C-alpha cells in the first residue's frame, strides 16, 4: 500500500513539473443554421446545415516552453458536420502540424493552410464561409469555368496542402510579416495521374494599426503542364473604427493558359453588440471548357455575387447570425449559391441563384 502511494506521489510530482513547462488546449466551434438555396428555373434545397459563420471543428493544440525563447508547438484539428453527427473530423484534415518557434520565426511541418488561400480568407467579410463566402477559391477546374485541367489536380492545393514545410517570419519586424511553404506530392516520378500536387507558395505584407495589405502566391504542379495552376492574390483592409473596409484581387491560371480573375469589395460595420457584413464580387472567365487558351478574352461566361449579413453577439463565444446572397450568371455560366452541406446543384446556365442562412455559432 505504501509503495503504491509513493509511486502515485512520484507520478503526480512528475506530471506537475511537466504541466509547468507545457500546456494542451481542447478547442472547437459548433455552428448550425437553417438554410435555403434556390436556382432560378431550377431546383431548390432547404434544410439544416453547418459552418454558416465559422467552420465547425474540434481540435487540440499544445505548446512546450523549452527555455531561451524556443517553443515546440503541435496543432491537430478536424472538421465537424454537427448537423448530421458525421465523424469526419476524426481524420484531422483541417490541420495537423508540429512546429518549432523562437526568435528566428517558426518552422512548421504537416498538413496546413496554403499561404495563397490564407490571403483570401482574411480579406473576406464572411471569412470564406456560408452562403456569403467569396467564390474566388478553386475557380480553375470548376464546372463551366476553364479548359484542360485534370479533375484530380484542379483545386488540390487551393485551400490546404499535404506534406508541407513552412517558414513564418518572426513577429518583431515592425508590422512586416510573411510565410513561405513547400508541399511534396509524394508520387512516383512517372505517375500518370497525381492525386496530390507539388506546391510552392508565399504570403508577404504589412499589418499594423488600422492598415493591413498582403500579396499571396501559389504554384501547384500536377501530372502534366496542363494541370499546373498558379494562384495570385492581393488583399487589403483599413479599419476606420465605424467600419472596416476590405478589398481583394485574385487570379487562378491553368497550364493551358485559361484563367479566372476575381475582385471583391466589402465591409464589416460594428452595430452595438452586433456586426453588419456586406460584399460584392465580380468574376471574369478567360477561356472555357473545350477551347483552352484560344478563347482567352473571348468568353462571356462571367458571374458576380452580392452578400449581406448580420451577426448579434449573445456573449463573447456565442453569436446568432443571418446571411443572404445572390449570384448572377452570364452566358452559359452556372455558378450557384451554396454552403457547407446544403446545395441545389449547379444553377441553370445564365440564370440567378439565391440563398440565405439563419444560424448560431458557439466557440469553446
Order of alpha helices (4+ residues) and beta strands (2+ residues): alpha-beta-beta-beta-beta-beta-beta-alpha-beta-beta-beta-beta-beta-beta-beta-beta-beta-beta-beta
